[in-house]
Amino acid sequence: MDRFKAMQTFVQIADQGSLTRAAEALGSSLPAVVRALAALEAHLGVRLFHRTTRRLSLTEEGRHYLPSAREVLLAADAADLALKAEAREPAGQLTITAPVLFGHMYVAPAITRFMQRHDKVRCTVLLHDRTVNLLEEGIDVGIRISPLADSSLVAQTLGTIRRVVAVSPDYLARHGTPRHPRELHGAPCVRGRVDAPPQWVFHERGRTVSVTPSCRLEFNHLAPAIEACAAGMGFGTFFSYQVLPHVAQGRLKLVLEDFEPPPRPVSVIYPNARLLPARTRAFIDWMKTEFSGLRM
């Protein structure tokens, strides 16, 4: 039995005072109305109407049940209206994930501006330098710096960033500027990940060139690695956005730019769903506008 439909049928019979008129109001057939009422009475274990060939009236139990049934139906209508309003206007909880440094530098300010525009949205931002499983961890939207491998997600490209080699001007003044990746074999380097592969990969006329610098210093976080490079401890390989502020300040220089690997996409990713909440759709559109033409 569809209890909700049976309850609607009961209220219509009470309002119309007739099984036939209730069927017309519901756009249903008379036998269907009779079956729904009988199923509801069987479920409740009481008779809701006195029925004769000429008259239909509520029983004592029916009079007690009617206000509660109306309340349930009104609450359901209110819930539907609220959800439909939310589908039109961004509202509710939004959970977002992004890489730590990129999230701190670029995503968080964009989210703040989004929240200032949409005051009915609540937001939780999770910054991780690991690949987050959106579906398993209950996350609505992610910002990812890599091609999308998971076909259960949708990715919309916001822009691209480069993998660059940075070094301090002071180091270059003392040791010279490398002209080819081979010159980095055995050169001192700083790593921002203790699990980073030993080889650095470059591209030359469609071919891959791998070199193995000598790692003198490694961290489990990028920020101190960048600072160590700026202090003259050697070369470092980073995403362009991570070092561009230091390049602008003259603390770092980029080298071997002609040998960089292809740029990586920066994407907004989300589960493959036909009907996204308004808050999710609005945020995706916001990020596409905020990062339009991003090239770093």
ZISUL-V769996 format. One record per residue. N is the residue number from 0. PHI is phi in degrees with one decimal (999 if undefined). Layout:
N/PHI
N/PHI
This chain:
0/999
1/-84.8
2/-62.4
3/-64.0
4/-65.3
5/-64.0
6/-66.5
7/-59.1
8/-62.9
9/-59.0
10/-65.4
11/-64.1
12/-63.0
13/-63.9
14/-71.3
15/-85.1
16/71.6
17/-159.7
18/-66.0
19/-66.4
20/-67.2
21/-63.5
22/-62.5
23/-64.4
24/-64.8
25/-86.2
26/67.5
27/-121.1
28/-97.0
29/-60.9
30/-59.7
31/-65.5
32/-65.3
33/-62.5
34/-65.7
35/-63.1
36/-66.3
37/-62.5
38/-64.9
39/-66.0
40/-63.4
41/-65.6
42/-64.0
43/-80.1
44/77.8
45/-141.4
46/-89.1
47/-99.9
48/-133.4
49/-86.5
50/-122.8
51/-126.4
52/-67.4
53/-117.2
54/-147.7
55/-129.9
56/-143.8
57/-70.4
58/-78.2
59/-59.9
60/-65.0
61/-63.2
62/-65.1
63/-71.6
64/-78.2
65/-58.9
66/-60.9
67/-66.9
68/-64.1
69/-60.7
70/-62.7
71/-63.6
72/-66.8
73/-65.1
74/-63.9
75/-65.2
76/-62.3
77/-64.3
78/-64.5
79/-62.0
80/-64.0
81/-63.7
82/-68.2
83/-66.7
84/-65.7
85/-66.8
86/-66.1
87/-89.0
88/-118.1
89/-57.5
90/-160.3
91/98.6
92/-85.4
93/-127.3
94/-112.7
95/-128.4
96/-127.0
97/-158.0
98/-60.1
99/-59.0
100/-72.1
101/-63.5
102/-63.3
103/-66.8
104/-79.8
105/-124.7
106/-72.2
107/-58.4
108/-61.0
109/-67.0
110/-65.4
111/-58.9
112/-65.4
113/-62.9
114/-66.2
115/-65.6
116/-82.6
117/-120.7
118/-78.9
119/-98.4
120/-96.0
121/-107.1
122/-136.6
123/-118.4
124/-113.6
125/-114.5
126/-100.4
127/-138.5
128/-101.5
129/-129.8
130/-77.5
131/-91.0
132/-87.5
133/-59.6
134/-68.5
135/-71.5
136/-101.8
137/65.3
138/-106.6
139/-78.8
140/-141.7
141/-128.5
142/-110.2
143/-129.3
144/-108.7
145/176.0
146/-63.0
147/-88.9
148/-102.0
149/-82.1
150/-74.0
151/-80.9
152/-114.0
153/-109.1
154/-123.0
155/-118.7
156/-72.5
157/-94.3
158/170.3
159/-137.2
160/-132.5
161/-105.8
162/-96.2
163/-122.9
164/-111.2
165/-121.7
166/-156.8
167/-78.0
168/-57.3
169/-63.6
170/-62.6
171/-64.9
172/-64.9
173/-85.5
174/-120.9
175/88.4
176/-95.6
177/-67.9
178/-104.7
179/-143.5
180/-54.6
181/-57.8
182/-70.1
183/-88.3
184/-57.3
185/77.4
186/-72.2
187/-67.1
188/-137.2
189/-120.8
190/-114.3
191/-100.9
192/-140.6
193/-72.3
194/-100.6
195/-67.4
196/-64.6
197/-68.8
198/-86.2
199/-104.9
200/-107.1
201/-124.8
202/-126.2
203/-136.6
204/49.8
205/83.5
206/-106.6
207/-90.0
208/-119.8
209/-110.6
210/-131.6
211/-125.1
212/-68.6
213/-98.9
214/-80.8
215/-92.3
216/-150.9
217/-138.1
218/-127.0
219/-98.9
220/-148.8
221/-74.4
222/-56.1
223/-68.0
224/-65.5
225/-64.0
226/-63.1
227/-65.0
228/-61.6
229/-63.7
230/-83.7
231/94.2
232/-80.8
233/135.9
234/-85.2
235/-143.2
236/-110.6
237/-143.1
238/-73.9
239/-58.0
240/-62.9
241/-71.0
242/-118.3
243/-57.2
244/-59.7
245/-72.2
246/-65.5
247/-62.8
248/-83.5
249/81.8
250/-85.2
251/-135.8
252/-127.7
253/-94.1
254/-128.9
255/56.3
256/-66.0
257/-72.8
258/-113.9
259/-66.0
260/-66.6
261/-57.2
262/-59.1
263/-99.4
264/-75.5
265/-103.2
266/-125.5
267/-98.0
268/-121.1
269/-160.4
270/-61.5
271/-77.7
272/-128.6
273/-69.5
274/-114.6
275/-92.0
276/-59.6
277/-58.6
278/-64.4
279/-70.3
280/-61.9
281/-65.0
282/-68.1
283/-60.5
284/-62.7
285/-62.2
286/-67.3
287/-63.8
288/-72.9
289/-61.4
290/-106.3
291/-55.1
292/73.7
293/-59.4
294/-139.9
295/-125.6
